[in-house]
């Protein structure tokens, strides 16, 4: 799966911002500590202030592995 990579500065700019009405960017960090947003967020972005996300590089998504502890 591919995602769009962000710098820390770009992640901070997008935090709490809308990419479309009632739809907010949700930057996440992967197992390699890369910040990213989804392809869907980029494709659906109509906010003129953030159209630069359409030029972000694509990277392979490397999910964080979490272990669930059970009692």
Short mmCIF file of the C-alpha atoms (twelve columns), coordinates in Angstrom:
data_MODEL
# 
_entry.id   MODEL 
# 
loop_
_atom_site.group_PDB 
_atom_site.id 
_atom_site.type_symbol 
_atom_site.label_atom_id 
_atom_site.label_alt_id 
_atom_site.label_comp_id 
_atom_site.label_asym_id 
_atom_site.label_seq_id 
_atom_site.Cartn_x 
_atom_site.Cartn_y 
_atom_site.Cartn_z 
_atom_site.pdbx_PDB_model_num 
ATOM 1  C CA . UNK A 1  0.000   0.000   0.000  1 
ATOM 2  C CA . UNK A 2  1.229   3.495   -0.808 1 
ATOM 3  C CA . UNK A 3  0.810   6.667   1.264  1 
ATOM 4  C CA . UNK A 4  1.972   10.263  0.894  1 
ATOM 5  C CA . UNK A 5  4.971   11.153  3.065  1 
ATOM 6  C CA . UNK A 6  5.069   14.341  5.141  1 
ATOM 7  C CA . UNK A 7  7.850   16.211  6.844  1 
ATOM 8  C CA . UNK A 8  7.271   17.112  10.486 1 
ATOM 9  C CA . UNK A 9  6.676   20.722  9.418  1 
ATOM 10 C CA . UNK A 10 4.078   19.643  6.846  1 
ATOM 11 C CA . UNK A 11 2.395   17.393  9.425  1 
ATOM 12 C CA . UNK A 12 2.162   20.352  11.808 1 
ATOM 13 C CA . UNK A 13 0.622   22.544  9.070  1 
ATOM 14 C CA . UNK A 14 -2.073  19.963  8.324  1 
ATOM 15 C CA . UNK A 15 -2.989  19.153  11.915 1 
ATOM 16 C CA . UNK A 16 -6.649  20.034  12.514 1 
ATOM 17 C CA . UNK A 17 -7.133  21.327  8.957  1 
ATOM 18 C CA . UNK A 18 -9.891  20.347  6.532  1 
ATOM 19 C CA . UNK A 19 -9.100  18.863  3.141  1 
ATOM 20 C CA . UNK A 20 -12.805 18.996  2.206  1 
ATOM 21 C CA . UNK A 21 -15.946 20.092  4.095  1 
ATOM 22 C CA . UNK A 22 -16.243 18.090  7.337  1 
ATOM 23 C CA . UNK A 23 -13.145 16.045  6.436  1 
ATOM 24 C CA . UNK A 24 -9.901  16.592  8.311  1 
ATOM 25 C CA . UNK A 25 -6.340  15.518  7.618  1 
ATOM 26 C CA . UNK A 26 -5.209  12.697  9.887  1 
ATOM 27 C CA . UNK A 27 -1.436  12.470  9.738  1 
ATOM 28 C CA . UNK A 28 -0.112  9.205   11.143 1 
ATOM 29 C CA . UNK A 29 3.329   7.793   11.809 1 
ATOM 30 C CA . UNK A 30 4.444   4.421   10.461 1 
ATOM 31 C CA . UNK A 31 6.915   1.860   11.820 1 
ATOM 32 C CA . UNK A 32 9.794   3.737   10.160 1 
ATOM 33 C CA . UNK A 33 8.713   6.932   11.952 1 
ATOM 34 C CA . UNK A 34 7.601   8.507   8.658  1 
ATOM 35 C CA . UNK A 35 4.635   10.861  8.900  1 
ATOM 36 C CA . UNK A 36 2.050   10.308  6.191  1 
ATOM 37 C CA . UNK A 37 -1.479  10.938  4.962  1 
ATOM 38 C CA . UNK A 38 -3.570  8.615   2.845  1 
ATOM 39 C CA . UNK A 39 -3.957  8.689   -0.903 1 
ATOM 40 C CA . UNK A 40 -7.679  9.297   -0.363 1 
ATOM 41 C CA . UNK A 41 -7.013  12.446  1.678  1 
ATOM 42 C CA . UNK A 42 -4.794  13.781  -1.102 1 
ATOM 43 C CA . UNK A 43 -7.186  12.841  -3.910 1 
ATOM 44 C CA . UNK A 44 -10.179 14.389  -2.121 1 
ATOM 45 C CA . UNK A 45 -8.373  17.577  -1.109 1 
ATOM 46 C CA . UNK A 46 -10.196 20.642  -2.457 1 
ATOM 47 C CA . UNK A 47 -8.925  23.129  0.131  1 
ATOM 48 C CA . UNK A 48 -6.937  25.610  -1.954 1 
ATOM 49 C CA . UNK A 49 -4.593  26.291  0.966  1 
ATOM 50 C CA . UNK A 50 -3.428  22.680  0.955  1 
ATOM 51 C CA . UNK A 51 -3.389  21.659  -2.707 1 
ATOM 52 C CA . UNK A 52 0.387   21.274  -2.323 1 
ATOM 53 C CA . UNK A 53 -0.323  17.850  -0.778 1 
ATOM 54 C CA . UNK A 54 -0.962  16.603  -4.314 1 
ATOM 55 C CA . UNK A 55 2.802   16.939  -4.917 1 
ATOM 56 C CA . UNK A 56 3.874   14.900  -1.871 1 
ATOM 57 C CA . UNK A 57 6.016   11.830  -2.554 1 
ATOM 58 C CA . UNK A 58 4.497   8.363   -2.382 1 
ATOM 59 C CA . UNK A 59 6.117   5.820   -0.069 1 
ATOM 60 C CA . UNK A 60 5.345   2.239   0.913  1 
ATOM 61 C CA . UNK A 61 3.254   2.019   4.076  1 
ATOM 62 C CA . UNK A 62 4.999   0.096   6.848  1 
ATOM 63 C CA . UNK A 63 2.442   -0.357  9.646  1 
ATOM 64 C CA . UNK A 64 3.436   -0.223  13.288 1 
ATOM 65 C CA . UNK A 65 3.109   -3.604  14.900 1 
ATOM 66 C CA . UNK A 66 1.341   -3.464  18.203 1 
ATOM 67 C CA . UNK A 67 0.952   -6.357  20.532 1 
ATOM 68 C CA . UNK A 68 -2.243  -6.776  22.429 1 
ATOM 69 C CA . UNK A 69 -1.742  -7.750  26.021 1 
ATOM 70 C CA . UNK A 70 -4.280  -10.116 27.512 1 
ATOM 71 C CA . UNK A 71 -4.888  -10.850 31.157 1 
# 
